């Protein structure tokens, strides 16, 4: 009985809904949205929990490893092929996994070694899209078990220049070793993206002077990433308890070339109206965790452990400026043809270490008390350099570091107030105190400062359980989170995009999530949430004028979110699903002067099974809604739009 709001999405449900990305995977989780795209490219996404739309305020865990390490969640390289289940928990991370999150945890779990979904799929879609995937359990070699998942896709978009092409391989192996179990994971991702151009906010609305899917990036624009990841796992039972150890390391090489229109939107035919960046960056992240789980007397158990997150990031950004006609006709010049206005470099090393203990006490069959305490020790060293292309006297070199030692913890309880066979009602409440060093966006500008760490205290209370013989699942909760030093994207007095600490924020609301099994093959899910996310004290710079936005809503935080899904599954014959999502109106800027209207999307999955084959048609965003969903942190005052309608026809063979 975990004292928190937890949703488990099975791999079978993902496949029954045709969910292949984070947006569709989380579509039926109450109070959550994850529109695709953003500054990380069309393969990325920015999930929202509790009304906070922030690229690093949540934790992404893949097969027991924080995906992105001490930096930011690596969503573009997340792969949902051969997923056994996804677990989503609202609120800050437990005392495990380091100083990593405040509002939610997404844990993606693939099939273990020796098991797999065992299927092959090929598909074709509109705008020249295609994909293929394979997952299978490989033959055992003695007591050594292994499995393999391979997939790749090429996606086209309404913007004809925007594309995503990637290939992914996941190998998992396990072997009994020294009275325990040893596991190895190898994960390779090769990704090529051509990003879209976000739309400029002009006054209180998105500009109408640029066509919706015009692309103003330089001719050589791309976001290319090669990521290599390996993880070792070892589990062994000892006289003191179960001992678990994980060690992982990932290396990423990234080329990031693109440009952003300036908010002034000049179009005189000669004056530069866009800024370019040609970046090369290296990201390395490591993770180590070892802990002992032990059972004590009288319903008391403990987890003792320590972990460490290591991150090293190095980047050089060669920046220039260019002119792009606002009508979207023609191609902007490549960055190699532009004058070098500046070169900004950054080298950042992060080490987050923690020791933790978690106690679980069950004094009665009805009551469960959970308490955790963690000591965080974070070290960050950052070196930044600025080379000016016009004035060498403006060159700068900065060294900054920040070391923080701070405790964090959680305390909660669950109480089964009623039970009758498969039905029950469980009341829960918890308090969590969380801490996280500020994010680094690796943007094009010179940002030498190390921002203050973010902190938050959250309170939850809820009720969850089952009714009608276990056929109806429900969970509802109320939450309150007090935030300090949230990292937000704003502009400086010159109109350049910058990240800064916001003074304080308060997130509060209620969420309701239900699932009803209407028959052996029919499932109905319905969810609704109300969020109130406001700045409690913060002043922004509005073209050189300070504006106090205390009491105003956070950007891109809709008060109302709702979703509903109907899933009909059969082993053979016709089946399918419908998923509808509603997103209420929200503000695009901190001043709350620019509003985006509410919208709704509908996804459909229809398939027919015959023998070991299944033919499927998937339609995402059937009504082709294109509202602004994510704010750029690199392009000042600009917003990415929701992906347009997408159709895919797929053929799957069960192995």
C-alpha positions in Angstrom: 0.0 0.0 0.0 2.2 2.8 -1.2 1.1 6.2 0.2 1.0 8.0 -3.2 -0.9 8.3 -6.4 0.5 5.4 -8.6 -0.7 4.3 -12.1 0.5 1.2 -13.8 0.2 0.9 -17.6 0.8 -2.5 -18.9 2.7 -3.2 -22.1 -0.4 -5.1 -23.4 -2.5 -1.9 -22.9 0.1 0.2 -24.7 0.0 -2.1 -27.7 -3.8 -2.3 -27.6 -3.9 1.5 -27.8 -1.2 1.7 -30.5 0.9 3.9 -28.1 4.4 4.4 -29.4 5.5 7.7 -27.8 5.2 9.3 -24.3 2.2 11.5 -25.3 0.1 8.5 -26.2 1.5 6.3 -23.4 0.4 8.7 -20.6 -2.8 9.8 -22.3 -5.0 8.0 -19.7 -3.0 9.1 -16.6 -5.0 11.7 -14.6 -3.6 15.2 -14.5 -0.7 14.4 -16.8 0.1 15.5 -20.4 3.3 15.0 -22.4 3.0 16.7 -25.8 5.8 15.7 -28.2 8.4 18.1 -29.4 10.2 21.0 -27.7 13.8 22.2 -27.7 15.1 18.6 -27.7 13.5 18.1 -31.2 10.3 16.4 -32.5 11.4 13.1 -30.8 11.3 14.8 -27.4 8.5 15.7 -25.1 7.9 17.8 -22.0 5.6 16.0 -19.5 3.5 17.9 -17.0 2.5 16.8 -13.5 0.5 18.7 -10.9 0.2 21.7 -13.3 4.0 22.1 -13.8 5.2 22.1 -17.4 9.0 21.8 -16.9 11.5 19.7 -18.8 13.5 18.6 -15.7 11.1 18.6 -12.7 10.3 14.9 -13.1 12.4 11.8 -13.0 12.6 9.3 -15.9 13.8 5.8 -14.9 14.4 3.1 -17.5 15.0 -0.4 -16.1 16.2 0.9 -12.8 18.5 3.6 -14.1 17.8 7.4 -14.1 17.6 8.1 -17.8 19.7 11.3 -18.2 21.7 11.0 -15.0 22.6 14.2 -13.2 21.5 16.3 -16.1 18.1 16.3 -17.8 15.7 13.4 -18.6 16.8 12.0 -22.0 13.3 11.7 -23.5 14.4 11.7 -27.2 16.2 8.4 -26.7 13.4 6.8 -24.7 12.2 3.7 -26.5 8.8 2.0 -25.9 9.4 -1.2 -27.9 9.1 -4.3 -25.8 7.9 -2.5 -22.7 6.4 -4.8 -20.0 4.9 -1.9 -18.0 5.2 1.8 -17.2 4.7 3.0 -13.6 3.8 6.6 -13.0 3.9 8.1 -9.5 2.9 11.7 -8.7 5.1 13.8 -6.4 8.8 13.8 -5.6 11.0 10.7 -6.0 11.5 8.4 -3.0 14.8 8.6 -1.1 16.3 6.4 -3.8 17.5 7.6 -7.3 19.2 10.8 -6.0 18.2 14.4 -6.1 16.2 14.2 -9.3 12.5 15.2 -9.2 9.7 17.1 -7.6 6.3 16.4 -9.3 6.4 12.9 -10.8 8.3 9.8 -11.7 8.0 7.8 -14.9 9.5 4.4 -14.7 9.7 2.4 -17.9 10.3 -1.3 -17.5 11.2 -3.5 -20.4 10.8 -7.3 -20.4 13.6 -9.0 -18.4 16.2 -11.1 -20.0 14.7 -14.4 -21.4 11.3 -12.8 -21.9 9.8 -10.5 -24.6 6.6 -9.4 -26.3 7.8 -11.8 -29.1 6.5 -10.0 -32.1 7.6 -8.4 -35.4 5.8 -5.3 -36.7 6.2 -3.3 -39.9 4.2 -0.2 -40.8 3.8 2.7 -43.2 2.3 6.1 -42.5 1.4 9.4 -44.1 4.0 12.0 -45.1 6.4 9.2 -46.0 6.6 7.7 -42.6 7.6 4.1 -41.9 8.6 2.0 -38.9 9.5 -1.5 -37.9 10.2 -3.3 -34.7 11.1 -6.8 -33.4 11.3 -8.2 -29.9 12.1 -11.8 -29.0 13.5 -14.0 -26.3 16.7 -15.5 -27.6 17.5 -19.2 -26.9 19.1 -19.9 -23.5 22.8 -20.7 -23.4 22.9 -23.1 -20.5 21.6 -21.1 -17.6 22.2 -17.8 -19.4 19.0 -16.1 -20.5 18.8 -13.3 -23.0 16.4 -11.2 -25.1 16.7 -8.7 -27.9 14.6 -5.7 -29.0 15.3 -3.8 -32.3 13.3 -1.0 -33.9 13.6 2.0 -36.1 11.4 4.6 -37.7 11.3 7.5 -40.1 8.6 10.1 -39.5 7.5 13.0 -41.6 5.5 16.0 -40.5 3.3 18.8 -41.8 6.4 20.9 -41.9 8.1 19.1 -44.9 11.6 19.8 -43.6 10.9 18.4 -40.1 11.8 14.7 -39.7 12.8 12.1 -37.2 14.8 9.0 -38.1 16.2 6.6 -35.5 17.4 3.1 -34.8 17.5 1.4 -31.4 18.8 -1.8 -30.0 18.3 -3.2 -26.5 20.0 -6.4 -25.4 19.4 -7.9 -22.0 21.1 -10.9 -20.5 21.1 -12.6 -17.0 23.1 -15.4 -15.4 23.1 -17.1 -11.9 26.3 -16.0 -10.3 27.8 -16.7 -6.8 24.4 -17.5 -5.2 22.9 -14.5 -6.9 21.7 -13.2 -10.2 23.9 -11.1 -12.6 22.3 -9.0 -15.4 23.7 -6.9 -18.2 21.9 -4.4 -20.4 23.2 -2.9 -23.6 21.3 0.0 -25.2 22.2 1.7 -28.5 20.4 4.7 -30.0 21.2 6.4 -33.3 18.9 9.4 -33.9 18.6 12.0 -36.7 16.2 14.9 -36.3 15.5 18.1 -38.3 13.7 20.4 -35.9 10.7 22.6 -36.7 10.6 26.4 -36.0 8.6 27.5 -33.0 6.0 30.3 -33.4 6.7 33.8 -32.0 4.4 35.4 -29.4 3.6 38.8 -30.7 1.7 40.9 -28.2 -0.9 38.8 -26.6 -1.2 36.0 -29.2 0.9 33.9 -31.5 1.9 35.8 -34.6 -0.1 35.4 -37.8 2.7 36.9 -39.9 4.4 33.5 -40.3 2.8 30.4 -41.9 1.9 27.7 -39.4 4.5 25.1 -40.6 7.1 27.4 -42.1 10.7 26.4 -41.2 13.2 29.2 -40.6 16.1 27.0 -39.6 19.5 27.2 -41.4 19.8 24.9 -44.4 22.1 22.5 -42.5 19.8 22.3 -39.4 19.8 19.0 -37.5 19.9 17.4 -34.1 21.9 14.2 -34.4 22.7 12.0 -31.4 24.5 8.7 -30.9 24.0 7.3 -27.5 25.7 4.2 -26.0 24.5 2.9 -22.7 25.5 -0.2 -20.6 24.2 -1.3 -17.2 25.2 -4.1 -14.8 22.9 -5.5 -12.1 23.6 -7.9 -9.3 21.1 -9.3 -6.8 22.0 -11.7 -4.0 20.3 -13.0 -0.9 22.4 -12.7 2.3 21.8 -13.5 5.9 21.1 -9.8 6.5 18.6 -9.5 3.6 18.5 -9.0 -0.2 21.5 -7.0 -1.6 21.0 -5.2 -4.9 23.6 -3.3 -6.9 23.4 -1.4 -10.2 26.1 0.3 -12.1 25.5 2.1 -15.4 27.3 4.5 -17.8 26.1 6.3 -20.9 27.9 8.3 -23.5 26.2 10.7 -26.0 27.6 12.6 -29.0 25.3 15.3 -30.2 25.4 17.8 -33.1 22.8 20.5 -32.7 22.4 23.0 -35.5 19.4 25.3 -35.8 18.2 28.9 -35.6 15.4 31.0 -34.0 13.5 34.0 -35.3 13.9 37.1 -33.2 10.7 38.4 -31.5 10.9 41.7 -33.5 10.1 39.7 -36.7 11.8 42.2 -39.1 11.2 41.5 -42.7 13.0 44.2 -44.7 14.8 41.7 -47.0 18.3 42.4 -45.7 18.5 42.9 -41.9 19.2 39.8 -39.8 16.0 38.6 -38.1 17.2 35.2 -36.8 20.1 33.8 -34.7 21.9 30.6 -35.5 23.7 28.0 -33.4 26.0 25.3 -34.5 26.8 23.1 -31.5 28.7 20.0 -30.7 28.3 18.6 -27.2 29.4 15.5 -25.3 27.3 14.2 -22.5 28.4 11.4 -20.1 26.3 10.2 -17.2 27.0 7.4 -14.7 24.9 5.9 -11.9 25.7 3.6 -9.0 23.4 2.3 -6.4 23.8 -0.4 -3.8 21.3 -1.2 -1.1 20.3 -3.9 1.4 16.6 -4.8 2.0 16.1 -6.5 5.3 13.1 -7.7 7.3 13.0 -7.0 11.0 10.5 -8.2 13.6 6.9 -7.1 14.2 6.2 -6.0 10.6 9.2 -3.7 10.3 11.5 -3.7 7.2 14.4 -1.5 6.2 16.2 -0.5 3.0 19.7 0.9 3.6 21.8 2.2 0.7 23.9 4.7 -1.0 23.9 6.0 -4.6 25.8 8.4 -6.8 25.0 10.2 -10.0 27.8 11.5 -12.2 27.4 13.9 -15.1 29.9 15.5 -17.4 28.8 17.8 -20.2 30.9 19.8 -22.6 29.7 22.0 -25.4 30.9 24.5 -28.0 28.3 26.7 -29.7 29.3 28.7 -32.8 26.7 31.4 -33.2 25.8 33.8 -36.0 22.8 35.7 -37.5 21.0 35.6 -40.7 17.9 36.8 -42.6 14.9 34.5 -43.3 11.8 35.8 -45.2 8.8 35.6 -43.0 6.6 34.1 -45.8 8.5 30.9 -45.3 9.6 30.7 -48.9 13.1 29.7 -49.8 15.8 28.2 -47.6 17.9 30.0 -45.1 21.7 29.8 -45.6 23.7 27.1 -43.9 25.6 28.0 -40.7 28.9 27.4 -42.5 28.2 30.5 -44.7 27.5 32.8 -41.8 29.9 35.2 -40.0 30.8 33.9 -36.5 29.5 36.4 -34.1 30.5 34.5 -31.0 31.7 31.2 -29.7 30.3 30.1 -26.3 31.7 27.0 -24.5 30.8 25.3 -21.3 32.2 22.4 -19.4 30.2 21.1 -16.4 30.8 18.3 -14.0 28.2 17.2 -11.6 28.4 14.6 -8.8 25.4 13.9 -6.7 26.0 11.5 -3.8 23.5 10.3 -1.2 23.0 7.9 1.7 19.5 6.8 2.5 17.4 4.7 4.7 13.7 3.8 4.2 11.6 2.0 6.9 8.3 0.3 6.2 6.2 -0.6 9.3 3.1 -2.7 9.2 1.8 -2.7 12.8 -1.5 -4.2 11.7 -2.8 -5.7 8.5 -4.7 -2.5 7.8 -2.0 0.1 8.6 1.3 0.7 6.7 3.7 3.5 7.7 6.5 4.5 5.3 9.4 6.8 6.3 12.6 7.7 4.4 15.5 9.9 5.1 18.3 10.9 2.7 21.5 13.0 3.0 22.4 14.7 -0.3 25.9 15.9 -1.1 26.0 17.6 -4.5 29.1 19.1 -6.2 29.1 21.1 -9.4 32.0 22.7 -11.2 31.3 24.8 -14.3 33.7 26.6 -16.7 32.3 28.9 -19.3 34.0 30.9 -22.0 32.8 33.6 -24.4 34.8 34.5 -27.5 33.4 37.6 -29.3 33.6 37.7 -33.1 33.7 41.5 -33.2 35.5 42.7 -30.1 38.2 40.5 -28.6 38.2 42.7 -25.4 34.7 41.3 -24.7 36.1 37.8 -24.3 35.4 36.2 -20.9 36.4 33.1 -19.0 34.4 32.1 -15.9 34.8 29.4 -13.3 31.9 28.7 -10.9 31.1 26.0 -8.5 28.4 25.1 -6.0 28.5 22.5 -3.3 25.5 21.7 -1.2 24.8 19.3 1.6 21.2 19.0 2.4 18.8 16.3 3.8 15.6 15.2 2.2 12.9 12.8 3.3 9.4 11.5 3.2 6.8 10.3 5.7 3.5 8.7 4.8 0.9 6.2 5.8 -1.8 4.0 4.2 -4.8 2.7 6.1 -7.3 0.1 4.7 -10.6 1.5 6.0 -12.7 -1.2 4.5 -12.4 -4.4 2.5 -14.8 -7.0 1.2 -13.4 -9.8 -1.0 -11.7 -8.1 -3.9 -13.1 -4.6 -3.0 -11.4 -2.2 -0.6 -10.9 1.4 0.3 -7.4 2.7 1.3 -6.9 6.1 2.8 -3.3 7.5 2.5 -1.4 10.7 3.2 2.2 11.7 2.9 4.7 14.5 3.2 7.8 14.9 1.0 10.7 17.3 1.3 12.7 17.3 -2.0 15.9 19.0 -3.2 17.5 19.2 -6.7 20.4 21.2 -8.2 19.2 23.6 -10.9 19.0 22.3 -14.5 21.5 23.1 -17.3 19.9 23.5 -20.7 23.2 23.6 -22.8 21.8 26.4 -24.8 23.7 28.6 -27.3 24.1 31.6 -25.0 26.9 32.3 -22.4 25.4 31.3 -19.1 28.3 31.1 -16.6 26.3 31.2 -13.4 25.4 28.1 -11.4 21.8 28.7 -10.4 20.5 28.1 -6.9 19.1 24.6 -6.2 15.4 24.0 -6.3 13.6 22.9 -3.2 10.0 21.8 -2.6 7.8 20.5 0.2 4.7 18.6 -0.8 1.6 17.2 1.0 -0.8 14.6 -0.4 -4.0 13.0 0.9 -6.1 10.5 -1.1 -8.4 7.5 -1.3 -7.9 4.5 -3.6 -9.3 1.1 -4.0 -11.7 -1.2 -5.9 -15.5 -1.7 -6.1 -18.0 -4.1 -7.8 -16.0 -7.2 -7.3 -12.7 -5.6 -8.3 -14.0 -4.5 -11.7 -13.8 -0.8 -10.8 -10.5 0.8 -9.8 -10.4 4.4 -8.5 -7.9 6.8 -6.9 -8.4 10.4 -6.0 -6.1 12.7 -4.3 -5.6 16.3 -3.2 -2.1 17.8 -3.2 -0.2 21.0 -2.2 3.4 21.7 -3.2 5.4 24.7 -2.1 8.3 25.4 -4.5 11.3 27.6 -4.2 13.8 28.6 -6.9 12.0 26.9 -9.8 14.1 27.4 -12.9 12.0 29.2 -15.5 12.7 30.5 -19.1 12.5 34.3 -19.4 14.3 37.0 -21.4 16.8 39.6 -20.3 16.7 43.3 -21.0 18.1 42.7 -24.5 15.5 40.1 -25.4 17.8 37.2 -25.1 16.4 33.9 -23.7 17.8 33.1 -20.2 17.1 30.6 -17.4 16.7 32.1 -13.9 15.4 31.1 -10.5 11.8 32.1 -9.8 11.3 33.1 -6.2 8.4 30.9 -5.1 5.5 28.9 -6.5 2.5 27.0 -5.1 0.9 24.0 -6.8 -2.3 22.7 -5.5 -5.2 20.7 -6.9 -7.3 17.5 -7.0 -7.2 14.5 -9.3 -9.5 11.6 -10.0 -8.6 8.5 -12.0 -10.9 5.5 -12.7 -10.8 2.3 -14.6 -13.9 0.1 -15.2 -13.7 -3.5 -16.5 -17.1 -3.6 -18.4 -16.5 -7.1 -19.6 -13.7 -9.6 -20.2 -12.6 -7.6 -23.3 -13.8 -4.1 -22.6 -12.2 -1.5 -20.4 -13.3 2.1 -19.8 -11.0 4.7 -18.3 -12.1 8.2 -17.2 -10.0 10.9 -15.5 -10.4 14.5 -14.5 -8.1 16.9 -12.6 -8.1 20.5 -11.4 -4.8 22.3 -10.9 -4.0 25.7 -9.5 -0.3 26.6 -10.1 0.7 30.1 -9.2 3.8 32.2 -8.5 3.9 33.3 -4.9 6.7 35.8 -5.3 8.5 36.5 -8.6 9.4 39.5 -10.7 10.1 39.1 -14.5 11.8 41.5 -16.9 9.3 42.8 -19.6 11.4 44.6 -22.2 13.5 46.3 -19.4 10.5 46.9 -17.1 10.2 44.7 -14.0 6.8 43.2 -13.6 5.7 41.5 -10.4 3.8 38.3 -11.3 3.1 37.1 -7.8 -0.3 35.5 -7.7 -0.4 34.8 -11.4 -0.6 31.4 -13.0 2.4 29.5 -14.2 2.8 29.3 -18.0 1.2 26.4 -19.9 -0.6 25.2 -16.8 -4.3 24.4 -17.6 -6.6 24.4 -14.6 -8.7 21.5 -16.1 -7.4 18.3 -17.7 -9.6 15.4 -18.6 -9.3 12.1 -20.5 -11.4 9.1 -21.4 -10.5 5.9 -23.1 -12.4 2.8 -24.3 -10.3 -0.3 -25.0 -11.7 -3.4 -26.6 -9.3 -6.4 -27.0 -9.7 -9.8 -28.5 -7.2 -12.5 -29.3 -8.7 -12.8 -32.8 -11.1 -10.7 -34.8 -11.8 -7.0 -34.7 -10.8 -4.9 -31.7 -9.7 -1.3 -31.1 -9.6 1.7 -28.8 -10.6 5.4 -28.6 -8.7 7.9 -26.4 -9.9 11.4 -25.9 -8.0 14.2 -24.1 -9.2 17.6 -23.1 -6.7 20.4 -22.1 -8.2 23.6 -20.7 -7.2 27.2 -21.5 -3.8 28.3 -20.1 -1.5 31.3 -20.2 1.6 31.5 -22.5 3.5 34.1 -20.5 4.2 34.9 -16.8 2.3 38.2 -17.0 -0.9 36.1 -17.9 -1.7 38.5 -20.8 -1.5 35.9 -23.5 -4.0 33.0 -23.4 -4.2 29.8 -25.4 -7.6 28.3 -25.9 -8.8 25.0 -24.7 -8.6 22.0 -27.1 -9.4 18.3 -27.3 -7.7 15.5 -29.2 -8.9 12.1 -30.3 -6.7 9.0 -31.0 -8.0 5.8 -32.5 -6.6 2.3 -32.9 -8.4 -0.3 -35.0 -7.0 -3.8 -35.6 -8.1 -7.2 -36.9 -6.4 -10.4 -35.8 -6.2 -13.6 -37.9 -4.1 -16.5 -36.7 -0.7 -15.1 -35.6 -1.1 -12.0 -37.7 -2.7 -8.6 -36.8 -3.4 -5.7 -39.1 -3.8 -2.3 -37.4 -4.7 1.3 -38.3 -3.6 4.0 -35.9 -4.8 7.7 -36.1 -3.4 10.2 -33.7 -4.9 13.7 -33.3 -7.8 12.9 -35.5 -9.1 16.5 -35.6 -5.6 17.9 -36.5 -5.5 20.2 -33.5 -2.3 22.5 -33.5 -2.3 24.6 -30.3 0.9 25.9 -28.6 2.0 23.2 -26.1 5.7 23.9 -25.1 7.7 27.1 -24.7 11.2 27.3 -26.1 14.0 28.0 -23.7 16.4 28.8 -26.6 14.2 31.0 -28.8 12.9 34.1 -26.9 9.1 34.3 -26.7 8.5 31.3 -29.0 6.3 28.2 -28.7 6.1 24.8 -30.3 2.8 23.5 -31.7 1.2 20.1 -31.1 2.0 17.6 -33.8 -0.7 17.3 -36.5 -2.7 14.3 -37.5 -0.8 11.1 -38.1 -1.9 7.9 -39.7 -0.1 4.5 -39.6 -1.0 1.1 -41.1 0.9 -1.8 -39.4 1.2 -5.5 -39.8 2.2 -7.6 -36.7 3.2 -11.2 -36.5 3.3 -12.9 -33.1 6.4 -15.2 -32.7 
